[in-house]
Amino acid sequence: MPISQPPHIEFLDYKTPPAGRPMPVDTKANDLWHWQTTLVTKDIQAVADRLRKAGAEFITPDIVSIPQETQTELGFKKALMVRDPNGHAIRLIEE
């Protein structure tokens, strides 16, 4: 019988091509080359608590509550941004 694991994400560290360039400091979210991974959760507070406990680097200091009048347009009600172990931005949202 296979071992059951809880849901998880595995981040890969690509070794080739080598010598990737760092993200420019003036990068904006609407740049054509901008990349951002979004993960959806039903309980963003629980995820934030686990990430803090694990020592994750937070981009936003705390969970951001989206104003009710904007929630339908954006498709979520709460958000948080953290960095993965390689420094990439990860957006967590709660629908």
Secondary structure as the mmCIF struct_conf table of DSSP 4:
data_model
#
loop_
_struct_conf.conf_type_id
_struct_conf.id
_struct_conf.beg_label_comp_id
_struct_conf.beg_label_asym_id
_struct_conf.beg_label_seq_id
_struct_conf.end_label_comp_id
_struct_conf.end_label_asym_id
_struct_conf.end_label_seq_id
HELX_LH_PP_P HELX_LH_PP_P1 PRO A 2 SER A 4
BEND BEND1 THR A 16 PRO A 17
BEND BEND2 ALA A 19 ALA A 19
HELX_LH_PP_P HELX_LH_PP_P2 GLY A 20 PRO A 24
TURN_TY1_P TURN_TY1_P1 VAL A 25 ASP A 26
TURN_TY1_P TURN_TY1_P2 ALA A 29 ASN A 30
BEND BEND3 ASP A 31 ASP A 31
TURN_TY1_P TURN_TY1_P3 LEU A 32 TRP A 33
STRN STRN1 THR A 37 THR A 41
BEND BEND4 LYS A 42 LYS A 42
HELX_RH_AL_P HELX_RH_AL_P1 ILE A 44 ALA A 54
TURN_TY1_P TURN_TY1_P4 GLY A 55 GLY A 55
HELX_LH_PP_P HELX_LH_PP_P3 ALA A 56 ALA A 56
STRN STRN2 GLU A 57 PHE A 58
BEND BEND5 ILE A 59 ASP A 62
HELX_LH_PP_P HELX_LH_PP_P4 ILE A 63 ILE A 63
STRN STRN3 VAL A 64 SER A 65
HELX_LH_PP_P HELX_LH_PP_P5 ILE A 66 PRO A 67
HELX_RH_AL_P HELX_RH_AL_P2 GLN A 68 LEU A 74
TURN_TY1_P TURN_TY1_P5 GLY A 75 GLY A 75
BEND BEND6 LYS A 77 LYS A 77
STRN STRN4 LYS A 78 ARG A 83
TURN_TY1_P TURN_TY1_P6 PRO A 85 ASN A 86
BEND BEND7 GLY A 87 GLY A 87
STRN STRN5 ALA A 89 GLU A 94
#
